[in-house]
Amino acid sequence: MSKHSRWLTVLLALPTSIALAQSAGATAETDAAEVADAGATQAPELLATIPLPDAPEPAPTPEPPAANTALEEVIVTAQRRVASVQETPISMEAFNADKLAQRGIQGVQDLAANVPSMVIEPHPLSSSTLRITIRGVGITDSQVTQDPAVGIYLDGVYLARSAGLALELADLERVEVLRGPQGTLYGRNTTGGAVNMVTRRPSFEGFSMQQQLTYGSRNLLRAKSSLNIPLSDSLAVKIAALGSRSDGFVENTGPGGDFGDRREWAARLDARWLAADWLTADYTYDRTDLEYWNAMFQAVIPSNTPHGMADFFKPYAQSQTVYSSRRLDHLATGAPLEASHSKTQGHALVLTSPLAEQLDLKYIGAYRKLTDDQYPDLGGGGGSTGYRVDTNAYDGPAGIVAGGGEPTPLVIPRTYQDQWSHELQLSGKLFSDVDFIVGAYYFTEQGGEHGGPTHHIFNTKLDPSQLNAILDLVPSLRELLRDAALPGLAAFWDYDYAIDNSATALFGQFTWAPEWFDQRLRLTLGLRQSWDERWARKDFVQKQYIEAQLLGIGLAAVPVPSFVLGGTDTFDNVQASRKDSNFSPSFNLQYDLRRNATAYASYATAYKSGGFNTRDPQISAASGAASDGTNYGFGFVEGFKPEEVRSIELGLKSEWLQRRLRLNTALFDSRYRDMQTNFMIPGTISDTKARNAGRARMRGVELDSAVVALPGLIVSLQYAYLDAKVEEVIDINGNNVANLYPFIAAPRHSGVGTIDWTFLQRGWGNLRAYVNYQYTGDRQGFVITEDKRGLTAIDGYGVWNARLTAGELRLGAGSALDVSLWGRNLADKEYPLTAVDNLPHADRAVVWGDPRAFGIDLVYRYR
């Protein structure tokens, strides 16, 4: 039995034992309504430390509508205060615990299909690293020296790296997705928006537990447990754990693991201590351990793009590649496919103190640690050992030379990071009509990427077809030469990158609701001043060899002279640093047109930190021309400065017919300047240049609507229209080549439609059906040259999902059970998640989205 299987067994048994012990002392007087609302009662505790401003005397309201005839109110903290989504004057999507369960959202990676205008793609080298884009604003690469454009927050703590984000969370309560720049309250790296993930907090209302078991297609097995334990009147703890495993949908018929397999466990401890009347302390520790096998890019179109010396060996690489425009269920590696590992852990401490009746002080401190070991295989999928693109061991003659007399070893590159953050907030009310929050923020991180010692990244051979004139005379030699005697090319890397960054900020936001408008008008001013310091180091050595073998015996390996490679420097402890500052103001005007209808206009700004490009093959401007013969005038040490987004947004949030109908809409116009542009150096596989070369604009409309069509029947539609255009990219010759740099993840149309029908309610429980359709429109993809346009484009696609639930089944005093049958991608739609165009053997290769899957959820609750 594997360690994961043993862990799952213990996890499944633990809650049952505790429930039996607790039920012995439970009384039969537990109100059934408390069972039905067991999940909802956590929300007030979750938000208890956030001050709620005094509300004006409410006007008379109509009688509330009957049960199941009104839309649910979702409480959020998107603007660092407690408010409903309808009261929050920004475009956003919010998912409470019920929505998360219905849509199968386990973590950040599941949000893309559920939030119009949001695109999430796996990075080509790591399935756990996510490239996140909102309204077209995101990042095209994932480097430890480059920051993302969408800020990810876990219980108020910023997660700085894109690596390790594709993780499930042990006890997720709510997710908020904020569209557009959020620079005032959230700071740097929120030019696209921000994602708030909120977990459940401990409650003093008594012992409770929840256990979820999931079984589904491709050997999916997941167990989640959560226990809430009040230890005294002033101390409560919550323990949550998760274990899951699932298989990928592409079998590896070569050596090693199967593509897409995952094994994960996570644990979380929360404690709330009411230390005194003037102090509440919340402590959290979380840890996640993910073992996964990366997907292989399936080749679709053979390569005819120049790749330097590799072009001489391309025919052999293509002969060893499997091509198909349909989703395949098996491919093969040549070297064993090794497991990758992503581990995250963190501590957080929140101290809240009411200094006066309308004045609160809060401190948020956190430490987080990340290690992500990424083993990719970018080969042709034919199982060839003569053509490999991986970092496994290599014992050919070039490997012996590069390894100093020994074969080069297996190397699994590692991304690592440690971060500390401290935030101090003072919030309250001034002069009876001004709500405010002011604060200070400090962040520091150290980390890097390590890929050493010298290891294999690529090898291939000449193809016998290149000697046709000779072999036509002796045809029997053709197959012998293919694997026995023809010369080959092999490449090796040894690299180590390091970072040491810090960020400091002062911020404030003030909302004035003047009496002379009966407090229907609210004017909000936000200000944030930021200072960044960034340092990076690059060590990088690349070696290429021409090698010869005969019948598997290495004969010789000759280094390729540096003048042949051209434009590729050797980096030996090359260091770079920069300091930047930014001022991000915001302004919002909100006016209540009527009860449950508010309009707003806002101006918001944000910036993304400057940085350095580790894929730049040149040290500095003094390095001269690159391998394509162009002198770009900059290299790694010059780096690039911050980029900025400014956005104007008009919105309306309204509910009608006694909250039976909801209509929210937002129109926005955003301007993007000093755009950080990564572009490929022609004739290379992975060398890029990065500079502030662009201007762009994004315009669009976002709609969020829902209606209670019948008691218990809710129909909803979320839709986004996005017109994103890069207006200017100036190349090294002063030409505007914006046509070559489209937004790669900006679908013009995207939407989500749902039907949620609780069609039967009885004393024993209820029956509920949920159908969901998710559509993502066409995406353009990268463009290297005009004739290569469309190679990484993704056509629009739609996916159907459904869930049928028998819920709140009474099992006795304080116990309830939900049983759900679910299906995803019911039509078995074939659609690519992402595509690349720079592999030696393929001008287009894709990773496919998940095929059709079915499963069952069992959720047991005790209170």
Salt bridges, closest charged atoms under 4 A:
GLU45 OE1 - ARG272 NH1 3.29
GLU93 OE2 - ARG179 NH2 3.18
ASP98 OD2 - ARG768 NH2 2.86
GLU121 OE1 - ARG131 NH2 3.24
GLU121 OE2 - ARG779 NH2 3.02
ASP141 OD1 - HIS123 NE2 3.42
ASP141 OD2 - ARG615 NE 2.61
ASP147 OD1 - ARG161 NH2 2.61
ASP147 OD2 - ARG188 NH1 3.13
ASP147 OD2 - ARG534 NH1 3.05
ASP155 OD2 - ARG268 NH2 2.52
GLU168 OE1 - ARG222 NE 2.97
ASP171 OD1 - ARG200 NE 3.45
ASP171 OD2 - LYS238 NZ 2.93
GLU173 OE1 - ARG200 NH1 2.87
GLU176 OE2 - ARG174 NE 2.78
GLU205 OE1 - ARG863 NH2 2.59
ASP247 OD1 - ARG263 NH2 3.32
GLU264 OE1 - ARG262 NH2 3.15
ASP270 OD1 - ARG201 NH1 2.82
ASP270 OD2 - LYS238 NZ 3.11
ASP270 OD2 - ARG268 NE 3.02
ASP282 OD1 - ARG272 NE 2.68
ASP286 OD1 - ARG368 NH1 3.01
GLU291 OE1 - HIS4 NE2 3.57
GLU291 OE2 - HIS341 NE2 3.31
ASP311 OD1 - LYS314 NZ 3.07
ASP329 OD1 - HIS330 ND1 2.73
ASP373 OD1 - ARG414 NE 2.50
ASP390 OD1 - ARG388 NH2 2.80
ASP390 OD1 - HIS456 ND1 3.27
ASP418 OD2 - LYS369 NZ 3.47
GLU423 OE2 - ARG80 NH1 2.71
ASP435 OD1 - LYS429 NZ 2.94
GLU445 OE2 - ARG161 NH2 3.05
ASP463 OD1 - ARG482 NH1 3.09
ASP472 OD1 - ARG478 NH2 3.20
GLU479 OE1 - ARG482 NE 3.60
ASP496 OD1 - HIS450 ND1 2.91
ASP496 OD2 - ARG537 NH2 3.10
ASP539 OD2 - ARG537 NH1 2.48
ASP580 OD2 - ARG578 NE 2.77
ASP592 OD1 - ARG522 NH2 2.73
ASP616 OD1 - LYS689 NZ 3.00
GLU643 OE2 - LYS608 NZ 3.71
GLU644 OE1 - ARG646 NH2 3.86
GLU644 OE1 - ARG673 NH2 2.86
GLU649 OE1 - ARG135 NH2 3.03
GLU655 OE1 - ARG659 NE 3.64
GLU655 OE2 - ARG662 NH2 2.67
ASP669 OD1 - ARG671 NE 3.03
ASP669 OD2 - ARG699 NE 3.11
ASP674 OD1 - LYS641 NZ 3.75
GLU702 OE1 - ARG135 NH2 2.84
GLU702 OE2 - ARG179 NE 3.70
ASP723 OD2 - ARG697 NH1 3.13
ASP723 OD1 - ARG748 NH2 3.75
GLU727 OE2 - ARG671 NH1 3.95
GLU727 OE1 - ARG695 NH1 3.42
GLU727 OE2 - ARG697 NE 3.98
GLU728 OE2 - ARG695 NE 3.55
ASP756 OD2 - ARG768 NH2 2.58
GLU786 OE2 - ARG789 NE 2.80
GLU808 OE1 - ARG810 NH1 3.51
GLU808 OE2 - ARG861 NH2 2.71
ASP818 OD2 - ARG861 NH1 3.00
ASP828 OD1 - ARG327 NH2 3.08
GLU830 OE1 - ARG326 NE 2.91
ASP843 OD2 - LYS788 NZ 3.71
ASP857 OD2 - ARG803 NH1 2.96
